[in-house]
Amino acid sequence: MKKLFLFAALALVACNSNKDERFCECLSVGEELNVEASKYGAVALDEITDEDVVKLRSLTSQKDSICAPFEVLGGEELLKKKEACK
C-alpha cells in the first residue's frame, strides 16, 4: 500500500513538472489585456482617457515581452502548455 501511494505521489509530481510557469503567466497577462480592452469596444475614441491608453499600452508591452518566446511554438504544443496551466 505504501509503495502504491509513493508511486502515485511521484506520478503526480511528474505530471505537474510539465507546467511552464512563464507560459501560464503569458496566458494570465493576455487574459487581463483582453478584459481591459473589451471595456472600450463600444466607447468612442474621444472618451478614452490618457490613463486608459497608458494601462492598455503597459499590458500590451507586458504581454509582448512575456509571450515572445512562445510565438514560434506550434498549435498542438501551445494547447498542451495551456492545458497544463489549468
C-alpha positions as a Markdown table, in Angstrom:
| # | Residue | x | y | z |
|---|---|---|---|---|
| 1 | Met | 0.0 | 0.0 | 0.0 |
| 2 | Lys | 2.8 | 2.4 | 0.9 |
| 3 | Lys | 4.5 | 1.6 | -2.4 |
| 4 | Leu | 1.3 | 2.4 | -4.3 |
| 5 | Phe | 1.0 | 5.7 | -2.5 |
| 6 | Leu | 4.6 | 6.6 | -3.2 |
| 7 | Phe | 4.2 | 5.7 | -6.9 |
| 8 | Ala | 1.0 | 7.8 | -7.2 |
| 9 | Ala | 2.7 | 10.8 | -5.5 |
| 10 | Leu | 5.7 | 10.5 | -7.8 |
| 11 | Ala | 3.4 | 10.3 | -10.9 |
| 12 | Leu | 1.6 | 13.4 | -9.7 |
| 13 | Val | 4.8 | 15.4 | -9.3 |
| 14 | Ala | 6.0 | 14.2 | -12.7 |
| 15 | Cys | 2.7 | 15.4 | -14.3 |
| 16 | Asn | 2.9 | 18.8 | -12.6 |
| 17 | Ser | 6.5 | 19.3 | -13.8 |
| 18 | Asn | 5.1 | 19.9 | -17.4 |
| 19 | Lys | 3.6 | 23.2 | -16.2 |
| 20 | Asp | 5.5 | 26.1 | -17.7 |
| 21 | Glu | 5.0 | 29.0 | -15.2 |
| 22 | Arg | 6.2 | 31.6 | -17.7 |
| 23 | Phe | 3.6 | 30.4 | -20.3 |
| 24 | Cys | 0.9 | 30.4 | -17.6 |
| 25 | Glu | 1.9 | 34.0 | -16.8 |
| 26 | Cys | 1.7 | 34.8 | -20.5 |
| 27 | Leu | -1.9 | 33.4 | -20.6 |
| 28 | Ser | -2.8 | 35.4 | -17.5 |
| 29 | Val | -1.5 | 38.7 | -18.8 |
| 30 | Gly | -3.1 | 38.1 | -22.2 |
| 31 | Glu | -6.5 | 37.5 | -20.5 |
| 32 | Glu | -6.0 | 40.6 | -18.4 |
| 33 | Leu | -5.3 | 42.6 | -21.5 |
| 34 | Asn | -8.4 | 41.1 | -23.2 |
| 35 | Val | -10.7 | 42.0 | -20.3 |
| 36 | Glu | -9.3 | 45.6 | -20.2 |
| 37 | Ala | -9.5 | 46.1 | -23.9 |
| 38 | Ser | -13.1 | 44.8 | -24.0 |
| 39 | Lys | -14.2 | 47.6 | -21.8 |
| 40 | Tyr | -13.5 | 50.0 | -24.6 |
| 41 | Gly | -15.1 | 48.1 | -27.5 |
| 42 | Ala | -18.1 | 50.4 | -27.9 |
| 43 | Val | -16.6 | 53.6 | -26.5 |
| 44 | Ala | -15.8 | 56.4 | -28.8 |
| 45 | Leu | -12.1 | 57.2 | -29.1 |
| 46 | Asp | -12.6 | 60.7 | -27.7 |
| 47 | Glu | -13.9 | 59.1 | -24.5 |
| 48 | Ile | -10.8 | 57.0 | -23.7 |
| 49 | Thr | -8.6 | 58.8 | -21.2 |
| 50 | Asp | -4.9 | 59.0 | -21.3 |
| 51 | Glu | -4.8 | 56.8 | -18.2 |
| 52 | Asp | -6.8 | 54.1 | -20.2 |
| 53 | Val | -4.3 | 54.3 | -23.0 |
| 54 | Val | -1.3 | 54.0 | -20.7 |
| 55 | Lys | -2.8 | 51.0 | -19.0 |
| 56 | Leu | -3.5 | 49.3 | -22.3 |
| 57 | Arg | -0.1 | 50.0 | -23.6 |
| 58 | Ser | 1.5 | 48.7 | -20.4 |
| 59 | Leu | -0.4 | 45.5 | -20.6 |
| 60 | Thr | 0.4 | 45.1 | -24.3 |
| 61 | Ser | 4.1 | 45.6 | -23.5 |
| 62 | Gln | 4.0 | 43.1 | -20.7 |
| 63 | Lys | 2.2 | 40.5 | -22.9 |
| 64 | Asp | 4.6 | 41.0 | -25.7 |
| 65 | Ser | 7.7 | 40.6 | -23.6 |
| 66 | Ile | 6.4 | 37.6 | -21.6 |
| 67 | Cys | 4.9 | 35.8 | -24.5 |
| 68 | Ala | 7.7 | 36.4 | -27.1 |
| 69 | Pro | 9.4 | 33.0 | -26.5 |
| 70 | Phe | 6.1 | 31.2 | -27.3 |
| 71 | Glu | 5.4 | 32.8 | -30.6 |
| 72 | Val | 7.3 | 30.2 | -32.5 |
| 73 | Leu | 5.6 | 27.2 | -31.0 |
| 74 | Gly | 3.1 | 25.1 | -32.9 |
| 75 | Gly | -0.6 | 24.9 | -32.1 |
| 76 | Glu | -0.5 | 21.5 | -30.6 |
| 77 | Glu | 2.3 | 22.4 | -28.3 |
| 78 | Leu | 0.6 | 25.6 | -27.2 |
| 79 | Leu | -2.6 | 23.6 | -26.4 |
| 80 | Lys | -0.6 | 21.2 | -24.2 |
| 81 | Lys | 1.0 | 24.0 | -22.3 |
| 82 | Lys | -2.3 | 25.7 | -21.9 |
| 83 | Glu | -3.9 | 22.6 | -20.5 |
| 84 | Ala | -1.0 | 22.2 | -18.1 |
| 85 | Cys | -1.8 | 25.6 | -16.7 |
| 86 | Lys | -5.3 | 24.6 | -15.5 |
